Amino acid sequence: MNSSALPIRMLRGLLRVTIKTFLWLLVVILAIVLLWFVANRIFDETPDPQRDAFLVSSADQIPDERNAAVGILGLTAPPGSDFVQHGSRVKALYTTGAPSEQIQDMLQGQNALALTVTSDQVTCWLDPDHPAFAKSKGCLPFAQAPNVLQANKEVLDRYKSLYQMGGYSSQGISHTRPLFVLLRLSAAEIHLALRDRQYEAAYQAWKDQLSFVKRNLRGPDTWVGKAVELVAFGMTFELIENLLQADPQIAVRHRDELLALFQPEGMAAFNPEGIVRAEYSLLRQALEHPPAKSAQWPLDRLEWLAFHLGQRNRILNRYYAFARDYAQMLRLPWNQVEAEATRLREKHVLASDLDIVHDPFGSMFLARYMESQLKAREMLRQMHIIDGKLRLATLLIRLVDNGVGDKDISGFLSSAGPAFHDPFSGNPMGWNAKERRIYFPDPEYKCATYASLRVPSPRHDAKAVPPAAQSDSC
């Protein structure tokens, strides 16, 4: 027997054993994975019987033909078409998880009714007399406003027709860019009316739009949608200064109407339960439709794993438990929000070891989802600021209507009561006699007049350009 052949045979035998062992291990691992996958589906929790009662509301289900959010989706429908029906078709694409390319073609394709200007070109038209806006790069001269408004008349008419719709519910859909252009064009129309001394026409146009955007803020929507609505409200609300500087008697003629419009409602005005319901709808949709691959695919991989390997009912049940606490947190005074957010993070976001073992991908996906909502702190702060601005506006109308003199304004603000104090500190609103502004300071940046409104001068001149407002940021 050749002694050199023995080591070769031994090596071959060892290699066969190694390969067999590896194959057996691979089979065992695959079997374990298969068993885990089957168990993952079999041992998912049953739906919490109270979940849908809390997170699904019939009030959110507005027919498309009466839903302004659907109408917004259809603003760029082909010329002469039924734009609300077009918006309904776009909404259906969103809710069925259609590819984003298909949705964008409906919104901005070659047949769409395109606007003739961009947001940057008309940004300064929000307040063409304001020095800060005058420095806007690329903004068109305000002298071009009449021609631009005429060129975009069809889409502007569509937008204004939305004011008459019965409600607003934006669950599972996204807003379109033309909305921001139209808000600027609408502001330009109001400024043109003020320049022509058509004060009542300017007031009615402003009042109709503010009523519309304030109603939308109350509708159910995700945090992303709320961000759009907060911007829309801010663009429209600020025009009250221009109106009263042009004609302070508006505050007298329309006192009751303005007080009702500005009535501060606290966080109820933003519908906290509607936010958690909309976020739940988005979460449920993510678990019903596989996420499409996109340029951000690596970031979406956890969502893909949760869809294919996560325990759907366990995820939704856990979100329900979080949502009950989260909705209550959103209604708290600002100075209590941070501590409560920390408590909810420890209670709900930091998943237990048992949850990780039962459903690792679903637990990680849900933890990221809940954490993103707890981080919406800036959005929540802006809501408190808007509540404060509504308080300021109410005080402004009362000051003008009652003819309160400068020397009595501080006392008037102090006696207004807690419902009209600074929403952050609880102190009475401030009075800057030099700039003739009532204000409250920003709670974090300590700006002297973070949110403010100018009180019209007793010696009013409609032709005079009011002094520049102090910036809303430090």
C-alpha positions as CSV (number, residue, x, y, z in Angstrom):
1,M,0.0,0.0,0.0
2,N,1.4,3.4,-1.0
3,S,1.9,5.3,2.3
4,S,1.5,8.6,0.5
5,A,-2.1,7.7,-0.5
6,L,-3.3,7.4,3.1
7,P,-3.2,11.1,4.0
8,I,-5.1,11.9,0.8
9,R,-7.8,9.4,1.6
10,M,-8.0,10.8,5.1
11,L,-8.3,14.4,3.8
12,R,-11.1,13.3,1.4
13,G,-12.9,11.6,4.2
14,L,-12.6,14.6,6.4
15,L,-13.8,16.9,3.6
16,R,-16.9,14.6,3.1
17,V,-17.7,14.7,6.8
18,T,-17.3,18.5,6.9
19,I,-19.6,18.9,3.9
20,K,-22.2,16.6,5.3
21,T,-22.1,18.3,8.6
22,F,-22.4,21.7,7.0
23,L,-25.3,20.5,4.9
24,W,-27.0,19.1,7.9
25,L,-26.5,22.3,9.9
26,L,-27.9,24.2,6.9
27,V,-31.0,22.0,6.8
28,V,-31.4,22.4,10.6
29,I,-31.1,26.2,10.3
30,L,-33.5,26.4,7.5
31,A,-36.0,24.1,9.4
32,I,-35.7,26.3,12.4
33,V,-36.3,29.4,10.3
34,L,-39.3,27.8,8.7
35,L,-40.7,26.7,12.0
36,W,-40.1,30.1,13.4
37,F,-41.8,31.7,10.4
38,V,-44.8,29.4,10.8
39,A,-45.0,29.9,14.6
40,N,-44.7,33.7,14.0
41,R,-47.8,33.6,11.9
42,I,-49.7,31.0,14.1
43,F,-49.0,32.6,17.4
44,D,-49.7,36.2,16.4
45,E,-52.0,37.9,18.9
46,T,-55.7,38.3,18.3
47,P,-56.9,41.8,17.6
48,D,-57.6,43.9,20.7
49,P,-61.4,44.2,20.6
50,Q,-61.3,47.9,21.6
51,R,-58.6,48.8,19.1
52,D,-60.7,49.8,16.2
53,A,-63.3,51.5,18.4
54,F,-60.5,54.0,19.5
55,L,-58.5,54.2,16.3
56,V,-61.1,54.1,13.6
57,S,-63.8,56.8,13.5
58,S,-66.7,57.1,11.2
59,A,-66.3,60.9,11.4
60,D,-63.0,60.6,9.5
61,Q,-64.7,58.9,6.5
62,I,-65.8,61.8,4.5
63,P,-67.1,61.1,0.9
64,D,-64.6,62.1,-1.7
65,E,-66.9,64.6,-3.3
66,R,-67.1,66.5,0.0
67,N,-63.6,66.0,1.2
68,A,-61.3,69.1,0.6
69,A,-58.2,67.0,1.0
70,V,-59.3,65.0,-2.1
71,G,-60.0,68.2,-3.9
72,I,-56.4,69.4,-3.2
73,L,-55.1,66.3,-4.8
74,G,-57.0,67.1,-7.9
75,L,-56.0,70.8,-8.3
76,T,-53.7,70.1,-11.2
77,A,-56.2,67.8,-13.1
78,P,-56.2,68.4,-16.9
79,P,-57.9,71.7,-17.9
80,G,-61.7,71.5,-18.1
81,S,-61.9,68.1,-16.3
82,D,-63.7,67.3,-13.0
83,F,-60.8,67.9,-10.7
84,V,-62.4,66.4,-7.6
85,Q,-62.9,63.1,-9.5
86,H,-59.3,63.3,-10.5
87,G,-58.3,63.8,-6.9
88,S,-60.4,60.7,-6.0
89,R,-58.4,58.6,-8.4
90,V,-55.1,59.9,-7.1
91,K,-56.3,59.1,-3.5
92,A,-57.1,55.5,-4.6
93,L,-53.5,55.1,-5.9
94,Y,-52.2,56.2,-2.5
95,T,-54.4,53.8,-0.5
96,T,-53.6,50.8,-2.7
97,G,-49.8,51.4,-2.5
98,A,-49.3,52.3,-6.2
99,P,-45.8,53.2,-7.4
100,S,-44.9,56.8,-6.7
101,E,-44.1,57.3,-10.4
102,Q,-47.7,56.6,-11.3
103,I,-49.0,59.0,-8.7
104,Q,-46.6,61.7,-9.8
105,D,-47.7,61.3,-13.4
106,M,-51.3,61.9,-12.3
107,L,-50.2,65.0,-10.3
108,Q,-47.6,66.5,-12.6
109,G,-47.7,64.6,-15.9
110,Q,-47.9,66.2,-19.4
111,N,-51.7,66.5,-19.2
112,A,-51.7,68.3,-15.8
113,L,-52.8,71.9,-15.4
114,A,-49.4,73.4,-14.7
115,L,-49.1,76.6,-12.7
116,T,-47.1,79.4,-14.5
117,V,-45.0,80.3,-11.4
118,T,-43.1,78.6,-8.7
119,S,-43.3,79.2,-4.9
120,D,-39.9,81.0,-5.0
121,Q,-41.1,83.4,-7.7
122,V,-44.1,84.6,-5.6
123,T,-42.8,84.2,-2.0
124,C,-42.5,88.0,-1.6
125,W,-46.2,88.4,-2.6
126,L,-47.2,87.2,0.8
127,D,-46.4,90.8,1.9
128,P,-45.0,92.9,-0.9
129,D,-44.5,96.0,1.3
130,H,-42.4,94.1,3.9
131,P,-38.7,94.8,3.8
132,A,-37.8,91.2,4.6
133,F,-39.8,89.9,1.6
134,A,-38.4,92.6,-0.7
135,K,-35.0,90.9,-0.4
136,S,-36.3,87.6,-1.6
137,K,-34.1,86.4,-4.5
138,G,-35.8,85.4,-7.7
139,C,-39.2,86.8,-6.6
140,L,-41.1,88.5,-9.4
141,P,-42.1,92.2,-9.2
142,F,-45.5,92.6,-7.6
143,A,-46.5,94.6,-10.7
144,Q,-46.8,91.3,-12.5
145,A,-49.4,89.9,-10.0
146,P,-52.5,90.8,-12.0
147,N,-51.2,89.0,-15.1
148,V,-50.1,86.0,-13.1
149,L,-53.4,85.7,-11.3
150,Q,-55.2,85.8,-14.6
151,A,-53.0,83.1,-16.1
152,N,-53.7,80.8,-13.2
153,K,-57.4,81.6,-12.9
154,E,-58.7,78.1,-13.5
155,V,-56.6,76.5,-10.7
156,L,-57.3,79.4,-8.4
157,D,-61.0,79.0,-8.9
158,R,-60.7,75.3,-8.2
159,Y,-58.9,76.1,-4.9
160,K,-61.6,78.6,-3.8
161,S,-64.3,76.1,-4.6
162,L,-62.8,73.8,-1.9
163,Y,-64.0,76.4,0.8
164,Q,-67.6,75.1,0.3
165,M,-66.8,71.4,0.8
166,G,-68.1,69.8,3.9
167,G,-65.0,68.6,5.6
168,Y,-61.3,67.6,5.5
169,S,-59.8,64.1,6.1
170,S,-56.3,63.4,4.8
171,Q,-55.6,59.9,6.0
172,G,-53.1,58.0,3.8
173,I,-52.6,60.7,1.2
174,S,-50.0,63.5,0.7
175,H,-50.4,67.1,-0.2
176,T,-49.2,68.6,-3.5
177,R,-46.8,71.4,-4.2
178,P,-49.3,73.7,-6.0
179,L,-51.0,74.3,-2.7
180,F,-48.2,76.6,-1.5
181,V,-48.2,78.5,-4.7
182,L,-51.9,79.1,-4.5
183,L,-51.7,80.3,-0.9
184,R,-49.2,83.0,-2.1
185,L,-51.4,83.9,-5.1
186,S,-54.4,84.2,-2.8
187,A,-52.4,86.6,-0.6
188,A,-51.5,88.6,-3.6
189,E,-55.2,89.0,-4.5
190,I,-55.8,90.4,-1.0
191,H,-52.9,92.8,-1.2
192,L,-54.2,94.1,-4.6
193,A,-57.6,94.7,-3.1
194,L,-56.1,96.6,-0.2
195,R,-54.1,98.8,-2.6
196,D,-57.3,99.5,-4.4
197,R,-59.0,100.4,-1.0
198,Q,-61.4,97.5,-1.5
199,Y,-61.2,96.7,2.2
200,E,-64.4,94.7,2.5
201,A,-63.5,92.5,-0.5
202,A,-60.0,91.9,0.9
203,Y,-61.5,91.1,4.3
204,Q,-64.1,88.6,2.9
205,A,-61.4,86.8,0.8
206,W,-59.1,86.6,3.8
207,K,-61.9,85.4,6.1
208,D,-63.0,82.7,3.7
209,Q,-59.5,81.3,3.4
210,L,-58.7,81.5,7.1
211,S,-61.9,79.6,7.9
212,F,-60.9,77.0,5.4
213,V,-57.3,76.4,6.6
214,K,-58.5,76.5,10.3
215,R,-61.1,73.8,9.5
216,N,-58.4,71.7,7.8
217,L,-56.2,71.9,10.9
218,R,-59.0,70.2,12.8
219,G,-59.2,67.3,10.3
220,P,-57.5,64.0,10.9
221,D,-54.1,63.9,9.4
222,T,-50.6,62.6,10.0
223,W,-47.8,64.8,11.4
224,V,-46.5,65.4,7.8
225,G,-50.0,66.6,6.8
226,K,-50.3,68.8,9.9
227,A,-47.0,70.5,9.0
228,V,-48.5,71.5,5.7
229,E,-51.7,72.8,7.4
230,L,-49.7,74.8,10.0
231,V,-47.8,76.5,7.2
232,A,-51.1,77.3,5.3
233,F,-52.6,78.7,8.5
234,G,-49.5,80.9,9.2
235,M,-49.5,82.3,5.7
236,T,-53.1,83.3,5.9
237,F,-53.3,84.4,9.6
238,E,-50.5,87.0,9.3
239,L,-52.6,89.0,6.9
240,I,-54.8,90.2,9.8
241,E,-52.1,92.9,10.5
242,N,-52.3,94.2,6.9
243,L,-56.1,94.3,7.0
244,L,-56.3,96.3,10.3
245,Q,-53.4,98.6,9.4
246,A,-55.3,99.5,6.2
247,D,-58.7,99.8,7.9
248,P,-58.9,99.4,11.7
249,Q,-62.7,99.7,11.5
250,I,-62.8,96.1,10.2
251,A,-62.3,95.1,13.8
252,V,-65.4,97.1,14.7
253,R,-67.7,96.2,11.8
254,H,-66.9,92.5,12.0
255,R,-66.2,92.2,15.8
256,D,-68.4,89.2,16.6
257,E,-67.3,87.3,13.4
258,L,-63.6,87.9,14.1
259,L,-63.9,86.9,17.8
260,A,-65.6,83.6,16.7
261,L,-62.9,83.0,14.1
262,F,-60.0,83.7,16.5
263,Q,-61.6,81.8,19.5
264,P,-58.6,79.9,21.0
265,E,-59.5,76.2,21.7
266,G,-56.2,74.9,23.0
267,M,-55.0,71.6,21.5
268,A,-58.6,70.6,20.7
269,A,-58.2,72.9,17.6
270,F,-55.6,70.4,16.2
271,N,-57.5,67.2,16.9
272,P,-54.9,65.0,18.8
273,E,-57.1,61.9,18.5
274,G,-57.2,62.5,14.7
275,I,-53.4,62.6,14.6
276,V,-53.1,59.2,16.3
277,R,-55.8,57.8,14.1
278,A,-54.1,59.0,10.9
279,E,-50.8,57.6,12.0
280,Y,-52.5,54.3,12.8
281,S,-54.0,54.3,9.4
282,L,-50.5,54.8,7.9
283,L,-49.1,52.0,10.0
284,R,-51.9,49.6,9.1
285,Q,-51.4,50.5,5.4
286,A,-47.7,49.7,5.7
287,L,-48.5,46.3,7.0
288,E,-51.1,45.6,4.3
289,H,-49.0,46.6,1.2
290,P,-45.4,45.7,0.6
291,P,-43.2,48.8,0.5
292,A,-42.0,49.6,-3.1
293,K,-38.3,49.7,-3.6
294,S,-37.1,53.3,-4.2
295,A,-34.0,55.4,-3.9
296,Q,-34.3,55.1,-0.2
297,W,-34.7,51.3,-0.3
298,P,-32.0,50.6,2.3
299,L,-33.8,52.8,4.8
300,D,-37.1,51.1,4.1
301,R,-35.7,47.6,4.6
302,L,-37.0,47.3,8.2
303,E,-40.5,48.1,6.9
304,W,-40.1,45.4,4.3
305,L,-39.0,42.9,7.0
306,A,-41.9,43.9,9.3
307,F,-44.4,43.4,6.5
308,H,-43.1,39.9,5.6
309,L,-42.0,38.7,9.0
310,G,-43.7,40.8,11.6
311,Q,-46.7,39.9,13.7
312,R,-49.3,42.3,12.3
313,N,-51.8,42.1,15.2
314,R,-49.1,42.3,17.8
315,I,-47.8,45.5,16.2
316,L,-51.2,47.1,15.9
317,N,-52.1,46.1,19.5
318,R,-48.9,47.7,20.8
319,Y,-49.6,50.9,18.8
320,Y,-53.1,51.0,20.3
321,A,-51.7,50.9,23.8
322,F,-49.2,53.7,22.9
323,A,-51.9,55.8,21.1
324,R,-54.2,56.1,24.1
325,D,-51.3,57.6,26.2
326,Y,-50.0,59.6,23.3
327,A,-53.3,61.3,22.5
328,Q,-53.5,62.4,26.2
329,M,-49.9,63.7,26.1
330,L,-50.7,65.9,23.1
331,R,-53.3,67.7,25.1
332,L,-51.1,68.5,28.0
333,P,-49.7,72.0,28.8
334,W,-46.4,72.6,27.1
335,N,-44.4,72.5,30.4
336,Q,-45.6,68.9,31.0
337,V,-44.9,67.5,27.5
338,E,-41.2,66.7,27.9
339,A,-41.6,64.6,31.1
340,E,-44.5,62.7,29.7
341,A,-42.7,62.0,26.4
342,T,-39.8,60.5,28.4
343,R,-42.3,58.3,30.3
344,L,-44.0,57.1,27.2
345,R,-40.6,56.3,25.6
346,E,-39.7,54.1,28.5
347,K,-43.1,52.5,28.6
348,H,-43.7,51.8,24.9
349,V,-40.7,52.4,22.7
350,L,-38.1,50.5,24.7
351,A,-39.5,47.0,23.8
352,S,-39.3,44.2,26.4
353,D,-37.0,41.2,25.8
354,L,-40.1,39.1,25.4
355,D,-41.4,41.3,22.5
356,I,-38.0,41.1,20.8
357,V,-38.0,37.3,21.0
358,H,-41.6,36.9,19.8
359,D,-41.4,39.5,17.0
360,P,-37.9,41.0,16.5
361,F,-38.6,42.8,13.2
362,G,-42.1,44.0,14.0
363,S,-40.9,45.3,17.4
364,M,-38.0,47.2,15.9
365,F,-40.2,48.7,13.2
366,L,-42.9,49.8,15.7
367,A,-40.3,51.2,18.1
368,R,-38.9,53.4,15.3
369,Y,-42.4,54.4,14.3
370,M,-43.4,55.5,17.8
371,E,-40.1,57.2,18.4
372,S,-40.7,59.3,15.2
373,Q,-44.0,60.5,16.7
374,L,-42.5,61.4,20.1
375,K,-39.9,63.4,18.2
376,A,-42.6,65.6,16.7
377,R,-41.9,68.1,19.5
378,E,-41.3,71.1,17.2
379,M,-44.6,70.5,15.5
380,L,-46.3,70.4,18.9
381,R,-44.6,73.6,19.9
382,Q,-45.8,75.3,16.7
383,M,-49.4,74.3,17.7
384,H,-49.0,75.9,21.0
385,I,-47.6,79.0,19.3
386,I,-50.6,79.1,17.0
387,D,-52.9,78.9,20.0
388,G,-51.0,81.8,21.4
389,K,-51.4,83.8,18.2
390,L,-55.2,83.2,18.3
391,R,-55.2,84.6,21.8
392,L,-53.2,87.7,20.6
393,A,-55.6,88.2,17.7
394,T,-58.6,88.0,20.0
395,L,-57.0,90.6,22.3
396,L,-56.1,92.8,19.3
397,I,-59.8,92.9,18.1
398,R,-61.0,93.8,21.6
399,L,-58.3,96.5,21.9
400,V,-59.3,98.1,18.7
401,D,-63.1,97.7,19.1
402,N,-63.0,99.1,22.7
403,G,-60.6,102.0,21.7
404,V,-58.2,101.1,24.5
405,G,-55.5,103.9,24.7
406,D,-51.8,103.1,24.8
407,K,-51.4,103.9,28.5
408,D,-54.2,101.3,29.3
409,I,-53.1,98.4,27.1
410,S,-50.8,96.8,29.7
411,G,-53.6,96.8,32.3
412,F,-56.0,95.5,29.7
413,L,-53.7,92.5,28.9
414,S,-53.2,91.7,32.6
415,S,-56.9,91.7,33.2
416,A,-57.7,89.5,30.2
417,G,-57.6,86.3,32.2
418,P,-55.6,83.0,32.0
419,A,-57.3,81.9,28.8
420,F,-55.6,84.8,27.0
421,H,-52.2,84.7,28.6
422,D,-48.9,83.4,27.2
423,P,-49.5,79.7,26.5
424,F,-46.0,78.8,27.6
425,S,-45.3,80.9,30.7
426,G,-48.9,81.6,31.8
427,N,-48.0,85.3,32.2
428,P,-50.1,88.1,30.6
429,M,-49.2,89.1,27.1
430,G,-46.6,91.8,26.7
431,W,-46.9,95.3,25.3
432,N,-44.1,96.9,23.3
433,A,-45.1,100.6,23.2
434,K,-42.3,101.6,20.9
435,E,-43.3,99.2,18.2
436,R,-46.9,99.2,19.2
437,R,-47.0,95.4,19.5
438,I,-48.7,92.9,21.8
439,Y,-46.6,89.8,22.0
440,F,-45.4,86.7,23.9
441,P,-41.8,85.5,24.0
442,D,-40.6,82.3,22.5
443,P,-40.1,79.7,25.2
444,E,-36.8,78.4,23.9
445,Y,-35.1,81.2,22.0
446,K,-36.2,84.0,24.2
447,C,-37.0,86.4,21.4
448,A,-38.6,89.6,22.7
449,T,-41.5,89.3,20.3
450,Y,-41.5,85.8,18.8
451,A,-45.2,86.0,18.2
452,S,-46.7,89.5,17.9
453,L,-49.4,91.6,16.4
454,R,-49.2,95.4,15.7
455,V,-51.9,97.6,17.2
456,P,-53.1,100.2,14.7
457,S,-52.0,103.7,15.5
458,P,-54.8,106.1,16.8
459,R,-53.8,108.5,14.0
460,H,-54.4,106.1,11.2
461,D,-53.4,106.7,7.6
462,A,-54.3,104.0,5.2
463,K,-51.6,105.1,2.7
464,A,-48.8,104.9,5.3
465,V,-46.7,101.7,5.2
466,P,-46.4,100.3,8.7
467,P,-43.0,99.8,10.2
468,A,-41.4,96.4,9.6
469,A,-42.5,93.7,12.0
470,Q,-39.8,92.2,14.2
471,S,-38.6,88.9,12.9
472,D,-40.2,85.7,14.3
473,S,-36.7,84.3,15.0
474,C,-33.6,85.4,16.9
